[in-house]
């Protein structure tokens, strides 16, 4: 295996299979974990294209074609997809809005985007931000160079991803469960009690079912305690913009 295993892998695969995605875009594709696993678990024929910049899958890794492109700039593709997957990248780009909008345009109306990213809402990360000024996994860029070092720009939580996806017109924004221990420590559970009470009040006072559903998702253990976020959303069926 050319890449480490992460607990979001089966979640992404399950979403693609449940949506019966036959044309899939993997952006960025990295060294190709999705190509290796999607065809092996698919129950129907799947065509997978990749977009990469510094890392690429090996030949024969399950991709129909792989395009070299910097995701800091808008994508220009000659086809639309049933699903677009963006794993562990949205926190590494300086223009996340450009990336999210490009993925929406790459989808057919009704198509699904799947985004994974580290969750910075869990309490160890919050505590590190309080004490150090940086979330867990984030640090200054001093002494590091883009394209050579792992550089994290934006910390994400479920509410922040929901805000970004809503802004760019996505609907059916859903937080998916990842198989991990939540929370890992009793102290985290205790520290979360004030947040739990706050979420409960927001759910009770919500003025619409849409708002109520948002606060239910934000209150889930995956949002509050999970180390990973896997969020899916759809391009509206009626969205016919280019």
Buried (B, 14 or more C-beta within 10 A) or exposed (E): EEEEEBBBBBBBBEBBBEBEBBBBBBBBBBBBBBBBBBBEEBEEEBBBBBBBBEEBBEEEBBBEEBBEBEBBEEBEBEEBBBBBBBBBBBBBBEBBEBBBBBBBBBBBEBBBBBBBBBBBBBBBBBBBBEEEEBBBBBBEEEEEEEEEEEBBEBBBBBBBBBEBBEEBBBBEBBBBEBEBEBBBEEEBBEBBEEBEEEBEEBBEEBEEEEEBBBBBBBBBBBBBBBBBBBBBBBBBEEBEEE
